[in-house]
Amino acid sequence: MLHELIQSSDASHRRQLAELLNEAPFKAIDQTDRKEMQHRIYDQLRALNRWAGSGSELVKDRKRLFSALEFAATVSPALFHIAQAHYGVCLVTIQKLGIPSSQLDKIIQDLDNLSSVAVILITELGVGCSHLAVATRADYEPESDEFVLSTPDKAACKIMANVSLQGVAKTAVVFAQLWSGGENHGLFPFVVQIRDEQQIRAGVHIKPLPGASVLAMDYGLVSFGEVRIPRANWLADSATIQDEGRFADSLANVERRLVRSLGAVANASTATAVGAAAAARACIWTALRYAGQRKTMGPLGAGRPILDFRNQQNLLFGALAEAYVISNLARQLVDGPVAATMTSSIATAPWAAINRFGALTKAITVTGAGEVIRNCRRVSGAHGCLGANRFGEYEDLVVAYASAGGDNQLILIEIGRELASKVPPKTEDIQSPQIREDVQSLRQLAAFEERRQFDRATAGLSASDLSSPNLFSVWNSRLPAVIDLAKTHGCRVSLERFLDSGRFAGADREVVEALATIYAVNNFGAGLTYEVRDQALAHSFDVVMKHLDRTLDAFDLSPELVLAPMAQDDYVAAYVQDDLPVKERVEISIA
């Protein structure tokens, strides 16, 4: 069954989550009041938490956690944003790195019952790659056995934290440099209450960021004026400080400590991949349902649905293939074991050192989802510009997560440098690009393009260059090529995993091979002749068109889940009626 390529979640989870659509926070309302909308998102989080039982219960079950985040990304991208930070990042970090104590138990309890919402504070205002050079300080004071959290200058303000909305308590996992005995011992997370429902904590300064922002949350700048933190709120992991201030850590150096401190948030890569893939599926499902209904009166084909036209198929079926491949990659990240990490030193991004496959998957799925959404908006004309059709919300998600959870460009640079530093496969093992009847030719096409990008990125690169400590002089001129190499490598891995995902027969096999062909031609077909490209795509488009219903059914979506006029069974009626056709009680059948 095609849904096996995509779905890692339990069908019972999806049915239970669908019931949340009957609750008030998920009903469609006017979106003109910004603060009202923000409060509504936190109400959605509370409804999701009631379904979960508690945050701790949810994070214990990996598939249940990512089922919840997939649902959130589909029905409310802003909910996904706050839920993945609360559950998958902050709560997990506290549980993994915190030293058990009654005080920490109370913090976890408050997060479990949503007495407070958790946020992560790591990125700083003044410099790029601030995660590698965090300036915020946590100075240990032996006399009180406390830490004093401070922001040393304006450039060290934490940015993009959703902490500005009055009436919602916030608890932050703040990343700061730990100082003790006059020495810097590296980056550690600390749990800090930012505000309760009535007021901001003394010593914490929040400046709301004005204007509309992606995902429309309550973002602000945060700084600290000697905020005292008890020892129990230090997420120390294996590190210790004796009463007189002597520091010890089983990890050998600050670089390893940085990777370990950030490593507990590896869930962020998986969550982002799951969310981006869900957004891509919702968009292409919406666009294809609309394209199958909407007829054109243009003289080229008057009276035909726009999906009959090859230019529309080129964009939409290309987006469909992309959505399938990245969804399969995200599913494997949820289902599979943690992959081996990189062994090269950290130059730009610790995310690849934490989990190479996770970081690569995050970058490839977010990039691919962005292409899917842009193509869906492009073919939808004026309808694609309307907020009611939600393309903008989904695009907000992928725009935000191109940087959040590990910057895509930095991830690709780090992985691309690693690839460019390795010995390439023998040239004779890679055949010239061609398309045959068997899928092996698609693998060869991908391998050929990756080798082409490798040769481009490594032209003139010597062994002495690889050992040079001056990374900027060696790599700066190569960065565009290095990024393309890593992206091509990621797309090749994605294609191969898609083809290896299962044994399909009959119509399902036809669909899989057609989607794989479209993906391969679009991503690796630069060396093919136009005739070969056009023939391969035309045949694959015909196959997808023939089996389009079964191809879309695998997404397990419905007009109630994707609440947009274009996604309804009759999009004209959905626009004209006073309200979207949502039943008083939603009944959704999910296989």
C-alpha positions as CSV (number, residue, x, y, z in Angstrom):
1,M,0.0,0.0,0.0
2,L,1.2,3.4,-0.9
3,H,0.5,4.9,2.5
4,E,3.4,2.7,3.9
5,L,5.8,5.0,2.1
6,I,4.5,8.0,4.1
7,Q,2.8,7.0,7.3
8,S,4.8,6.1,10.4
9,S,2.0,7.1,12.8
10,D,-0.6,4.7,14.3
11,A,-4.0,5.0,12.6
12,S,-5.7,5.1,16.0
13,H,-3.6,8.1,16.9
14,R,-4.7,9.9,13.8
15,R,-8.4,9.1,14.5
16,Q,-8.1,10.4,18.1
17,L,-6.3,13.5,17.0
18,A,-9.0,14.2,14.4
19,E,-11.5,14.4,17.2
20,L,-9.8,17.5,18.4
21,L,-11.2,19.4,15.4
22,N,-14.5,19.4,17.3
23,E,-13.1,21.5,20.1
24,A,-13.5,25.3,20.0
25,P,-9.8,26.3,19.5
26,F,-9.7,24.5,16.2
27,K,-12.8,26.0,14.7
28,A,-12.3,28.6,11.9
29,I,-12.5,32.2,13.2
30,D,-11.7,35.7,12.0
31,Q,-7.9,36.2,12.1
32,T,-7.7,39.9,12.2
33,D,-7.0,40.2,16.0
34,R,-3.3,39.2,16.3
35,K,-3.4,38.7,20.1
36,E,-6.6,36.7,20.0
37,M,-5.1,34.4,17.4
38,Q,-2.0,33.9,19.5
39,H,-4.1,33.0,22.6
40,R,-6.1,30.6,20.4
41,I,-2.8,28.8,19.4
42,Y,-2.0,28.3,23.1
43,D,-5.6,27.0,23.6
44,Q,-4.9,24.5,20.8
45,L,-1.8,23.4,22.7
46,R,-3.8,22.8,25.8
47,A,-6.3,20.7,23.8
48,L,-3.4,18.7,22.4
49,N,-2.0,18.3,25.8
50,R,-5.3,16.9,27.2
51,W,-5.2,14.3,24.4
52,A,-1.6,13.5,25.3
53,G,-2.3,13.1,29.0
54,S,0.9,15.0,29.8
55,G,4.0,16.1,28.1
56,S,6.1,13.4,29.7
57,E,3.6,10.7,28.6
58,L,3.8,12.0,25.0
59,V,7.6,12.1,24.7
60,K,7.9,8.6,26.0
61,D,6.2,7.3,22.9
62,R,8.2,8.5,19.8
63,K,5.6,7.6,17.2
64,R,2.8,9.2,19.3
65,L,4.8,12.4,19.7
66,F,5.4,12.7,16.0
67,S,1.8,11.8,15.2
68,A,0.8,14.8,17.3
69,L,3.3,17.1,15.6
70,E,2.3,15.9,12.1
71,F,-1.4,16.6,13.0
72,A,-0.4,20.0,14.3
73,A,1.6,20.9,11.2
74,T,-1.5,20.0,9.0
75,V,-4.2,21.8,10.9
76,S,-2.3,24.7,12.5
77,P,1.4,25.4,11.5
78,A,1.8,27.8,14.4
79,L,0.7,25.1,16.8
80,F,3.4,22.8,15.4
81,H,5.9,25.6,16.1
82,I,5.2,25.9,19.8
83,A,4.4,22.2,20.3
84,Q,7.7,20.9,18.9
85,A,9.6,23.4,21.1
86,H,7.6,22.6,24.2
87,Y,7.6,18.8,23.9
88,G,10.4,17.7,21.5
89,V,13.0,20.2,22.5
90,C,12.6,21.8,25.9
91,L,10.9,19.0,27.9
92,V,13.3,16.4,26.4
93,T,16.3,18.5,27.2
94,I,15.2,19.0,30.8
95,Q,14.6,15.3,31.3
96,K,17.8,14.1,29.6
97,L,20.3,16.6,31.0
98,G,18.7,17.6,34.3
99,I,19.9,16.2,37.7
100,P,16.8,14.7,39.4
101,S,15.5,16.9,42.3
102,S,12.2,17.9,43.8
103,Q,12.7,21.3,42.3
104,L,13.2,20.0,38.8
105,D,10.2,17.6,39.3
106,K,8.0,20.6,40.0
107,I,9.2,22.3,36.8
108,I,8.5,19.2,34.8
109,Q,5.1,18.9,36.4
110,D,4.2,22.5,35.4
111,L,5.2,21.8,31.9
112,D,3.3,18.5,31.9
113,N,0.1,20.1,32.8
114,L,0.8,23.3,30.8
115,S,0.8,25.6,33.8
116,S,3.7,27.0,31.8
117,V,4.7,26.7,28.2
118,A,8.4,25.9,27.4
119,V,10.5,27.9,24.9
120,I,14.1,27.6,23.9
121,L,16.5,30.6,24.0
122,I,19.7,30.1,22.2
123,T,20.1,32.4,19.2
124,E,21.5,35.8,19.9
125,L,21.0,39.0,18.1
126,G,24.4,40.3,17.1
127,V,26.3,37.6,15.3
128,G,25.7,34.7,12.9
129,C,26.4,31.2,14.2
130,S,25.8,32.5,17.7
131,H,25.2,28.9,18.9
132,L,29.0,28.5,18.5
133,A,29.8,31.7,20.5
134,V,27.0,32.3,22.9
135,A,27.7,35.4,24.9
136,T,25.0,35.1,27.6
137,R,26.8,34.2,30.9
138,A,25.8,32.0,33.9
139,D,28.3,32.8,36.6
140,Y,28.5,30.3,39.5
141,E,28.4,31.9,42.9
142,P,29.8,29.5,45.6
143,E,28.4,31.5,48.5
144,S,24.8,31.0,47.5
145,D,25.3,27.9,45.4
146,E,23.4,29.7,42.6
147,F,24.1,30.9,39.1
148,V,23.8,34.5,38.0
149,L,22.4,34.8,34.5
150,S,23.4,38.0,32.6
151,T,23.4,39.5,29.1
152,P,26.7,41.2,28.7
153,D,25.8,43.5,25.9
154,K,23.0,44.4,23.4
155,A,24.3,42.0,20.8
156,A,23.8,39.1,23.2
157,C,20.0,39.5,23.5
158,K,18.1,36.3,22.7
159,I,16.0,36.7,19.6
160,M,12.8,35.2,18.2
161,A,11.5,33.7,21.5
162,N,7.7,33.5,21.7
163,V,7.5,35.1,25.2
164,S,5.7,38.4,24.7
165,L,2.0,37.5,25.1
166,Q,0.5,38.5,28.4
167,G,-1.5,35.9,30.3
168,V,0.6,32.9,29.2
169,A,3.3,31.6,31.6
170,K,6.6,30.8,30.0
171,T,9.6,28.7,31.1
172,A,12.7,28.9,29.0
173,V,15.6,26.6,28.4
174,V,18.3,29.2,28.1
175,F,21.7,28.4,26.7
176,A,24.6,30.2,28.3
177,Q,28.3,30.0,28.9
178,L,29.0,28.6,32.4
179,W,31.7,30.5,34.3
180,S,33.2,29.2,37.5
181,G,36.5,30.0,39.2
182,G,37.2,32.6,36.6
183,E,37.1,30.1,33.8
184,N,34.6,29.4,30.9
185,H,33.6,25.8,31.0
186,G,31.4,25.7,27.9
187,L,27.8,25.9,26.8
188,F,25.1,24.6,29.1
189,P,21.3,24.9,29.2
190,F,19.5,26.4,32.3
191,V,15.8,26.4,33.1
192,V,14.5,29.9,33.7
193,Q,11.0,31.0,34.5
194,I,10.5,34.0,32.2
195,R,7.0,35.0,33.2
196,D,3.9,33.8,35.0
197,E,0.3,34.6,33.9
198,Q,0.4,38.1,35.6
199,Q,3.9,39.5,35.1
200,I,7.4,39.1,33.8
201,R,10.0,37.9,36.3
202,A,12.2,40.5,37.9
203,G,15.5,40.9,36.0
204,V,14.1,39.5,32.8
205,H,13.6,42.1,30.1
206,I,11.3,41.4,27.1
207,K,11.0,43.7,24.1
208,P,8.1,42.6,21.8
209,L,9.0,42.5,18.2
210,P,6.5,44.6,16.2
211,G,4.8,43.8,12.9
212,A,3.7,40.6,11.2
213,S,6.1,37.7,11.4
214,V,6.1,34.1,10.1
215,L,3.8,31.9,12.1
216,A,2.5,35.1,13.7
217,M,3.6,34.2,17.3
218,D,4.5,36.5,20.2
219,Y,8.1,37.0,19.4
220,G,10.4,39.2,21.4
221,L,14.0,40.1,22.4
222,V,15.0,38.7,25.8
223,S,17.9,39.9,28.0
224,F,18.9,39.1,31.6
225,G,20.0,41.4,34.3
226,E,21.6,39.2,37.0
227,V,18.8,36.7,37.3
228,R,19.5,34.2,40.0
229,I,19.1,30.5,39.1
230,P,19.3,27.7,41.7
231,R,21.7,24.8,41.1
232,A,18.7,22.5,40.4
233,N,17.9,24.5,37.3
234,W,21.3,23.9,35.8
235,L,21.0,21.0,33.2
236,A,24.4,19.7,34.2
237,D,24.4,16.3,32.5
238,S,27.7,14.7,33.7
239,A,29.3,17.9,34.8
240,T,29.7,18.8,38.5
241,I,30.7,21.9,40.6
242,Q,32.0,21.4,44.1
243,D,30.8,23.8,46.8
244,E,34.0,25.9,46.5
245,G,33.5,26.3,42.7
246,R,35.7,23.5,41.4
247,F,34.3,22.4,38.0
248,A,34.6,18.9,36.5
249,D,33.2,17.3,33.4
250,S,33.6,13.9,31.9
251,L,33.6,15.4,28.5
252,A,37.1,16.4,27.4
253,N,36.5,19.9,25.9
254,V,34.0,22.6,25.3
255,E,33.3,21.5,21.7
256,R,32.2,18.1,22.9
257,R,30.1,19.8,25.6
258,L,28.4,22.0,23.0
259,V,27.5,19.0,20.9
260,R,26.2,17.2,24.0
261,S,24.2,20.1,25.3
262,L,22.6,20.6,21.9
263,G,22.4,16.8,21.3
264,A,19.4,16.4,23.6
265,V,17.4,18.5,21.1
266,A,18.0,16.1,18.2
267,N,14.2,15.6,18.2
268,A,14.1,19.0,16.5
269,S,15.4,17.7,13.3
270,T,12.9,14.9,13.2
271,A,10.1,17.1,14.2
272,T,11.0,19.6,11.5
273,A,11.2,16.9,8.8
274,V,7.8,15.5,9.9
275,G,6.2,19.0,10.0
276,A,7.6,20.1,6.6
277,A,6.6,16.9,4.9
278,A,3.0,17.2,6.4
279,A,2.8,20.8,5.1
280,A,3.9,19.7,1.7
281,R,1.3,17.0,1.5
282,A,-1.5,19.3,2.6
283,C,-0.5,21.8,-0.1
284,I,-0.2,19.4,-3.0
285,W,-3.4,17.5,-1.9
286,T,-5.3,20.9,-1.9
287,A,-3.8,22.0,-5.2
288,L,-4.5,18.8,-7.0
289,R,-8.1,18.6,-5.8
290,Y,-8.6,22.1,-7.0
291,A,-6.9,21.6,-10.4
292,G,-9.1,18.6,-11.0
293,Q,-12.3,20.7,-10.5
294,R,-11.4,24.0,-12.1
295,K,-12.2,24.4,-15.8
296,T,-10.6,26.9,-18.1
297,M,-12.4,28.8,-20.8
298,G,-9.1,29.6,-22.6
299,P,-9.1,28.8,-26.3
300,L,-6.3,26.3,-25.9
301,G,-8.6,23.8,-24.3
302,A,-11.9,25.4,-23.4
303,G,-14.0,23.4,-21.0
304,R,-11.1,21.2,-19.8
305,P,-10.0,21.0,-16.1
306,I,-6.6,22.7,-15.7
307,L,-5.1,19.4,-14.6
308,D,-5.3,18.1,-18.2
309,F,-2.6,20.6,-19.3
310,R,1.0,19.4,-19.4
311,N,2.4,22.6,-17.9
312,Q,0.1,22.2,-14.9
313,Q,1.1,18.5,-14.6
314,N,4.7,19.4,-14.9
315,L,4.5,21.6,-11.8
316,L,1.9,19.6,-9.8
317,F,3.2,16.1,-10.4
318,G,6.7,17.3,-9.8
319,A,5.5,18.7,-6.5
320,L,3.6,15.4,-5.8
321,A,6.8,13.4,-6.4
322,E,8.8,15.7,-4.1
323,A,6.1,15.4,-1.4
324,Y,6.2,11.6,-1.6
325,V,10.0,11.3,-1.5
326,I,10.5,13.8,1.4
327,S,7.6,12.2,3.4
328,N,9.2,8.8,3.0
329,L,12.6,10.3,4.2
330,A,10.9,11.8,7.2
331,R,9.1,8.6,8.0
332,Q,12.4,6.7,8.0
333,L,13.9,9.2,10.4
334,V,11.0,8.6,12.8
335,D,11.1,4.8,12.4
336,G,14.8,4.2,12.2
337,P,17.7,4.1,14.7
338,V,19.8,7.2,15.3
339,A,22.4,7.4,12.5
340,A,26.1,7.7,13.0
341,T,27.4,11.2,13.5
342,M,30.1,13.0,11.5
343,T,33.7,12.7,12.6
344,S,35.0,16.0,11.1
345,S,35.4,19.0,13.4
346,I,32.7,21.5,13.7
347,A,33.2,24.6,11.5
348,T,29.8,26.0,11.0
349,A,27.0,23.8,12.4
350,P,26.9,21.3,15.4
351,W,23.7,19.9,14.1
352,A,25.4,17.5,11.6
353,A,27.7,16.4,14.4
354,I,24.7,15.6,16.6
355,N,23.0,13.4,14.0
356,R,24.2,13.5,10.4
357,F,21.2,11.7,8.9
358,G,18.8,13.8,11.0
359,A,20.4,17.1,10.0
360,L,20.5,16.1,6.3
361,T,16.9,14.9,6.4
362,K,15.8,18.2,8.0
363,A,17.6,20.3,5.3
364,I,16.3,18.2,2.4
365,T,12.7,17.9,3.6
366,V,12.4,21.6,4.3
367,T,14.0,22.6,1.0
368,G,11.8,20.2,-0.9
369,A,8.6,21.2,1.0
370,G,9.4,24.8,0.1
371,E,9.5,23.9,-3.6
372,V,6.3,22.0,-3.3
373,I,4.4,24.9,-1.7
374,R,5.8,27.5,-4.2
375,N,4.7,25.4,-7.1
376,C,1.2,24.8,-5.6
377,R,0.8,28.6,-5.1
378,R,2.1,29.2,-8.6
379,V,-0.5,27.0,-10.4
380,S,-3.4,28.2,-8.2
381,G,-3.4,31.7,-9.5
382,A,-5.3,34.2,-7.3
383,H,-6.6,31.4,-5.1
384,G,-3.0,30.7,-4.0
385,C,-2.7,34.2,-2.8
386,L,-5.7,34.0,-0.4
387,G,-5.0,33.5,3.3
388,A,-8.1,31.3,3.5
389,N,-6.4,28.6,1.4
390,R,-3.5,28.4,3.9
391,F,-0.6,28.2,1.5
392,G,0.9,31.2,3.3
393,E,0.7,29.4,6.7
394,Y,2.4,26.3,5.4
395,E,5.0,28.4,3.6
396,D,5.6,30.3,6.9
397,L,6.5,26.9,8.5
398,V,9.1,26.0,5.9
399,V,10.5,29.5,5.8
400,A,11.0,29.6,9.6
401,Y,12.5,26.1,9.7
402,A,15.0,26.8,6.9
403,S,16.8,28.5,9.8
404,A,15.3,27.2,13.0
405,G,16.4,23.9,14.4
406,G,19.7,24.2,12.5
407,D,20.2,26.5,9.5
408,N,19.9,24.6,6.3
409,Q,22.7,26.3,4.6
410,L,25.1,25.7,7.5
411,I,24.1,22.0,7.6
412,L,24.7,21.6,3.9
413,I,28.0,23.4,4.1
414,E,29.2,21.1,6.9
415,I,28.1,18.0,5.1
416,G,29.3,19.2,1.7
417,R,32.8,19.9,3.2
418,E,32.8,16.4,4.6
419,L,31.9,14.9,1.2
420,A,34.4,17.0,-0.7
421,S,37.2,15.9,1.7
422,K,36.6,12.2,1.0
423,V,37.9,10.0,-1.8
424,P,35.3,9.8,-4.5
425,P,34.0,6.6,-6.1
426,K,35.8,5.4,-9.2
427,T,34.6,7.2,-12.3
428,E,34.2,4.0,-14.3
429,D,31.7,2.8,-11.7
430,I,29.3,5.6,-12.6
431,Q,27.6,5.3,-16.0
432,S,26.6,8.3,-18.2
433,P,23.1,9.5,-17.5
434,Q,20.2,7.8,-19.3
435,I,16.7,6.6,-18.6
436,R,15.7,3.0,-19.2
437,E,12.8,0.9,-18.2
438,D,14.4,-0.3,-15.0
439,V,14.8,1.9,-11.9
440,Q,18.5,1.1,-11.7
441,S,19.0,3.8,-14.4
442,L,17.5,6.3,-11.9
443,R,20.1,5.4,-9.4
444,Q,22.8,5.8,-11.9
445,L,21.4,9.2,-13.0
446,A,21.6,10.3,-9.4
447,A,25.1,9.0,-8.9
448,F,26.3,10.7,-12.0
449,E,25.0,14.0,-11.0
450,E,26.5,13.7,-7.5
451,R,29.9,12.9,-9.0
452,R,29.5,15.9,-11.3
453,Q,28.9,18.2,-8.3
454,F,31.8,16.5,-6.5
455,D,34.2,17.4,-9.3
456,R,32.9,20.9,-9.3
457,A,33.3,21.4,-5.6
458,T,36.8,19.8,-5.5
459,A,38.4,21.3,-8.6
460,G,41.9,22.3,-7.6
461,L,41.5,21.2,-4.0
462,S,44.7,19.8,-2.7
463,A,45.6,17.7,0.4
464,S,47.3,20.7,2.0
465,D,44.1,22.7,1.5
466,L,42.2,20.0,3.5
467,S,44.6,20.3,6.4
468,S,44.8,24.1,6.3
469,P,43.5,25.8,9.5
470,N,42.4,28.8,7.4
471,L,38.9,27.4,6.5
472,F,37.7,30.7,4.9
473,S,40.5,30.9,2.3
474,V,40.0,27.3,1.3
475,W,36.3,27.0,1.3
476,N,34.7,30.5,0.8
477,S,35.0,30.5,-3.0
478,R,33.6,26.9,-3.1
479,L,30.6,27.4,-0.8
480,P,27.9,27.5,-3.6
481,A,29.4,24.3,-5.1
482,V,29.7,22.7,-1.6
483,I,26.0,23.4,-0.9
484,D,24.9,22.0,-4.2
485,L,27.1,18.9,-3.6
486,A,25.4,18.3,-0.2
487,K,22.0,18.9,-1.6
488,T,22.5,16.6,-4.5
489,H,23.9,13.9,-2.1
490,G,20.8,14.3,0.1
491,C,18.4,14.0,-2.9
492,R,20.3,10.9,-4.1
493,V,20.0,9.3,-0.6
494,S,16.3,10.3,-0.6
495,L,15.6,8.7,-4.0
496,E,17.4,5.5,-3.1
497,R,15.6,5.2,0.2
498,F,12.3,5.8,-1.6
499,L,13.0,3.1,-4.1
500,D,14.1,0.7,-1.3
501,S,11.1,1.3,0.9
502,G,9.1,-1.8,0.0
503,R,8.1,-4.3,-2.6
504,F,5.2,-3.0,-4.6
505,A,3.2,-4.7,-7.3
506,G,0.6,-3.7,-9.9
507,A,-0.7,-0.1,-9.8
508,D,1.3,0.7,-6.7
509,R,4.5,-0.2,-8.4
510,E,3.6,1.8,-11.5
511,V,3.0,4.8,-9.3
512,V,6.2,4.4,-7.3
513,E,8.3,4.1,-10.4
514,A,6.6,7.1,-12.1
515,L,7.1,9.3,-9.0
516,A,10.7,8.2,-8.7
517,T,11.3,9.0,-12.4
518,I,9.8,12.5,-12.1
519,Y,11.9,13.2,-9.0
520,A,15.0,11.9,-10.6
521,V,14.6,13.9,-13.8
522,N,13.8,17.1,-11.9
523,N,16.8,16.7,-9.5
524,F,19.4,14.9,-11.5
525,G,18.4,15.4,-15.2
526,A,20.7,18.2,-16.1
527,G,22.8,15.9,-18.3
528,L,19.9,14.4,-20.2
529,T,18.8,15.5,-23.6
530,Y,15.6,17.4,-23.8
531,E,14.0,14.6,-25.8
532,V,14.9,12.0,-23.2
533,R,13.6,14.2,-20.4
534,D,10.4,15.0,-22.1
535,Q,9.6,11.4,-23.0
536,A,10.3,10.1,-19.5
537,L,8.2,12.8,-17.9
538,A,5.3,12.5,-20.3
539,H,5.1,8.7,-19.6
540,S,5.3,9.2,-15.8
541,F,2.7,12.0,-15.9
542,D,0.3,9.7,-17.7
543,V,0.8,7.0,-15.1
544,V,0.2,9.4,-12.2
545,M,-2.9,10.8,-13.8
546,K,-4.3,7.4,-14.3
547,H,-3.8,6.5,-10.6
548,L,-4.2,9.9,-9.1
549,D,-7.0,9.0,-6.7
550,R,-5.1,6.1,-5.1
551,T,-2.0,8.3,-5.0
552,L,-3.7,11.0,-3.0
553,D,-5.7,8.6,-0.8
554,A,-2.4,7.5,0.7
555,F,-2.1,10.9,2.4
556,D,-5.1,10.2,4.7
557,L,-6.2,13.8,4.4
558,S,-9.8,15.2,4.4
559,P,-11.5,18.5,3.8
560,E,-12.0,18.8,7.6
561,L,-8.3,18.4,8.3
562,V,-7.2,20.8,5.5
563,L,-9.7,23.6,6.2
564,A,-9.4,25.6,3.0
565,P,-12.0,26.5,0.3
566,M,-9.8,25.0,-2.4
567,A,-9.6,21.7,-0.6
568,Q,-13.4,21.2,-0.3
569,D,-15.3,18.9,-2.5
570,D,-17.0,21.9,-4.2
571,Y,-14.6,24.8,-3.9
572,V,-17.1,27.3,-5.4
573,A,-19.7,26.5,-2.8
574,A,-17.1,26.7,-0.1
575,Y,-16.3,30.3,-1.1
576,V,-19.9,31.4,-1.5
577,Q,-21.4,30.0,1.7
578,D,-21.2,32.1,4.8
579,D,-19.1,29.4,6.5
580,L,-16.9,26.6,5.4
581,P,-18.8,23.3,5.2
582,V,-17.7,21.9,8.6
583,K,-20.1,19.6,10.4
584,E,-21.1,20.2,14.1
585,R,-19.3,17.0,14.9
586,V,-16.6,15.9,12.5
587,E,-16.6,12.2,11.5
588,I,-13.4,11.2,9.8
589,S,-12.6,7.8,8.5
590,I,-8.9,7.0,8.6
591,A,-7.5,3.7,7.5
